[in-house]
Structures are given as C-alpha cells and as structure tokens.
C-alpha cells in the first residue's frame, strides 16, 4: 500500500511539474504564418459566369441536329475546373474542357449538341460539376420541334362497334 502511495505521489508531481510550461511559449510563428496563408487561399474560389445560361434554337424540324457554343469566364480568384457535365437526356451531349484549369479572368467554351428529337416544346439541361462555391452550375437549351414534313401527327380512323 505504501508503494502504491509513493508511486501515485511521484506521478502527480511529474504531471504537475511537466505542465508548468505555458503552451503559448511553444508556438512556432512560422507555422502560424503558413496556416494563415493556407486559410486565406481556401477562401479564394473560382466562379463561373456564362454569357448566356439558356439558348433557344427556335422552331426546328424533328431529327435535325443542332449545336450551340456557350461561352463562359472564370470570374473568381482561383483556377476553375469542370470535372463533369451531364445532360438531362441522351439526346443532348456537352463537349467541355474536362479537368482543364481555367485561370481567373480566362474565357472558355462548351459546345452543346442536340439531336432534334422529341416533339413540341423541349427543354434540356446540362449540369456542370465544378470547384465553385456552389459545386454545380446549370445551363439550358430549348427548341420547338415540329414533325418532319410529310409526317402525320393525326391518329388514323377510329373504328366503332
């Protein structure tokens, strides 16, 4: 029992003496400066600004391929990277600068191809995955698709009983 008391006393004294140093005296100023720079850099994000976020092809004939070039600028303070672009259906295909850093102030473009499918008013969206604050950006195309000339949209005769 005496040994246990002596051991516990020695441990208590060691802990008390070792905590005598002030933590603020052990801070390396070089590490503080590096951390401040890192924190400031993390606040600098890219931002994407499209000249237009929606394009209307107008009235087109069904099955007539269309394409439009969307121009955008990195208006942020860090390189912009587009990691993915997906469309709302397989009839619309985006061609974009995948994983290519676009520097602040730099312009780039994305071509959106539409195969002209569907009927009447169609609206297709392309969603971009980016390293902007929002993480995703969206653009749209639309068109009024008319049936091909000579194609019939009327139903055939209805037979009665």
Secondary structure, 3 states (H helix, E strand, C coil): CHHHHHHHHHHHHHHHHHCCCCHHHHCCHHHHHHHHHHHHHHHCCECEEECCCEEEEEEEECCCCEEEEEEEEECCCCCECEEEEEECCCCEEEECCECCCECCCCEEEEEEEECCCCCEEEEEEEEEEECECCCEEEEEEEEEEECCCCCCCCCCCCCCC
